[in-house]
Amino acid sequence: MNNRTGFVNIFIVAITAVVVVFIGGYFLVAPDETEKRQNKEPPQDMRVEKSQNNIVEKTDEKPDEKEAVIAKQTIVEEKKTIVAVEKKTTHEEKKETVIEKKTTHENTKPKEIIVQEQARPEPPPQIQPVQQIKSIPTPGYTELIAVANGVVASLSRDDVLQIVDVTDPLSPIKIQTIDTPAFAEAAFQKDGYVYIADSRELRILDSAEQTVGVYNLRNFWPSAISVDSGYVYLVAGNEILILDAKSPQNIKQVSKTYLTGRAPSHIVVKDSYAYIVETLGGLNIVDVRNPSSPKVVKVFPFESHTAGFGIEGNYAYVGRVASTKSTAQGYSQTSVFEVIDISNPVAATVISSVELPTDIRGLDLLGTHAYVIGSYPYRLTPIDISSPANPKIIQAGESIVGSADLQDIVVENGFAFLADGSTGLRIVDISNIASPRHVKDFDLGGRAFNIYKWGSKLYIAVEQKYFNLANVRDPGNPQHTYSEPFTASYKYTSLVLDAKNAYFNGGGVRVYDIANIQSPQKIKMAPAEIDSIQIQGNYLYSTIGEIGLLVYDIADLTSLVQISRTPFPMGIPRDLSVDGRWAVGISNSPYSITVFDISDPQKPIVRDSYTYQKYPGSVTVKNDHAYVARGEDGVDIFNIRPDGSLELIKNIAIERGFAHHVAMYGNKAFVVRDGADVYDMTNPAKPIFMQHISNKGEANRIAIDNNYMYIADGYAGVTIIKMPE
């Protein structure tokens, strides 16, 4: 009994000693919770993107996984503690980054591939919560914003449907405006119902224009619509959505199917086949005999920024831009008008074509003729299609008086009704096909871009734009002071404020003296070729798609003096950013960015270009770096070397949403993406994610001033957020 007791005592002592040693060892070597968070390194997905022989490592820095999670304020024994927990991982080992060493235009040596080491990033600082304090309502959907000296300027827009009675084409009457909850861009009429699709919902109206059915589209933003046998066919992006609307009060989704391409412009449903024009992809022919299981059976590939389409009998007619060439005057474009035999949709075949020296923007069919619209001097061109295998251009005289920005066309009863981006509705008498006659203009209060006709009524999609000002000297009590509607042919790209004036592009450059923000004064100016706008010193920099980079001396705003004009080495420019020595522009066809040295504004010099396979959204230049927002592909960061050559040094991947724009403030970058992701850019090659800032609406652009963030927040207007100290 005593021996057994002694053995038990010895065993207990031994076990106790082992436990003590184990626990003591743990406390001696185990890191605290903060250290464990910093040293933990989960596997990281390293991807390599190859584009145009350019290779760059992409590190999936996913803001949604790393963004700061701000704990709610809690009261513990009368002491408030705000805990900001950063879900941030770092790398224990150095990663190798493969970066292309690009060459300048002057250096034609073969491109080299070099290897750089990416050092382990420092842990992010603790982030305090941001405070969303106010919203400023604006008309429509707010897209651009600028702030300076206690003044916020914003540009917003809205799309509505104007209904015009053209029983007498020489005396049109506007009878109604349909303003839907979002952008109304597509409409269709069938069996006594009008179907209107906007960026939020499908709405069905009866013959009295009363709503009888609504379907939530859940961010499916259609740009074309057709209806057949009780089914509604909607196209957006690279998808077709089919809805069963036999009962307008009980609309149901039937199917959603991917297409080839994106940016759809037209859809026509005929004999259980849907014909869909994807301007960046081609004509898709879709078998919809079973609407719950549609199938793409044929694709005619092409890419064209504009297109026209129609079907008559067993033939489909497609008009599209085929080529763009740079000339001494700017650019020239050639379009092709094609006839496709669709008697057997699965084996559809192009049977004839004819070229036009213009950019075809739309077409309509009437009898044995197609009517094609484009740019000067071929703004309205009839084509004889009495023999589809042998279409013939009719050399008609110039029929449009004055400037025009034609977007769409409907022909009926001897008249052509034209949607004009600059003047609204234009009406042309085409009873004498060899000599069309411009007979009427009708102001619609905005930019007309789509037109439909049923009976004696035209349904015209009209874009209304607004220039807005607000007093934010006290950001906690902002005051909306001014809104002015205006018409502009193209989507505005720029809004700039300086100490005295607001500049934006709307039908050319518009400049307002904002000394009195209750009643700003528009400065009268001579017409000037202006698209995008950047201001630096006494110079205004702009891009024009047909010309290139233009620089104006703005010492006297009433008389802008163009001091230089420099073509882009590739593509059609559409946007621009300027800082210090550098101007960086974005182009289409091909997608690219180009660097100009503007040390001498009178003699800008092209230094380098970088091409993309996909559409780059916007560019921001700051401190010898260019930040390119690329939508779902995140943000590319380029170093602009002293000789102007571009070096891609980093891609910031986006886990969810789209990178719309990058705003720089001090050493921080704000990536606009469903709010804003904030990065420390002390070293642009090694950006450190800091936090995500949420917003109320749909963030498009941001501006920052005196520690306040101002968001162009879609239908939420302007959202104001106080930044952490």
Secondary structure, DSSP 8 states (H G I E B T S, - for coil): -HHHHHHHHHHHHHHHHHHHHHHHHHHHH---HHHHHHH------EEEEEETTEEEEEE---HHHHSEEE---EEETTEEE--EEE-----SS-EEEEEEE---SS--S--EEEEEEE------------EEEEEE--SSEEEEEEEETTEEEEEEEEEEEEEEE-SSTTS-EEEEEE--SS-EEEEEEETTEEEEEESSEEEEE-TTS-EEEEEE-TT---SEEEEETTEEEEEETTEEEEEE-SSTTS-EEEEEEE-SSEEEEEEEEETTEEEEEEEEEEEEEEE-SSTTS-EEEEEEEEE-SSEEEEEETTEEEEEEEEEEEEETTEEEEEEEEEEEE-SSGGG-EEEEEEEESS---EEEEETTEEEEE-STT-SEEEEE-SSTTS-EE--------S---EEEEEEETTEEEEEETTTEEEEEE-SSTTS-EEEEEE--SSEEEEEEEETTEEEEEEEEEEEEEEE-SSTTS-EEEEEEEE--SS----EEE-SSEEEEESSSEEEEE-SSTTS-EE--------SS-EEETTEEEEEETTTEEEEEE-SSTTS-EEEEEE--SSSEEEEEEEETTEEEEEEETTTEEEEEE-SSTTS-EEEEEEE-SS---EEEEETTEEEEE-BTT-EEEEEE-TTS-EEEEEEE--SSS-B-EEEEETTEEEEESSSEEEEE-SSTTS-EEEEEE--SS---EEEEETTEEEEE-BTT-EEEEE---
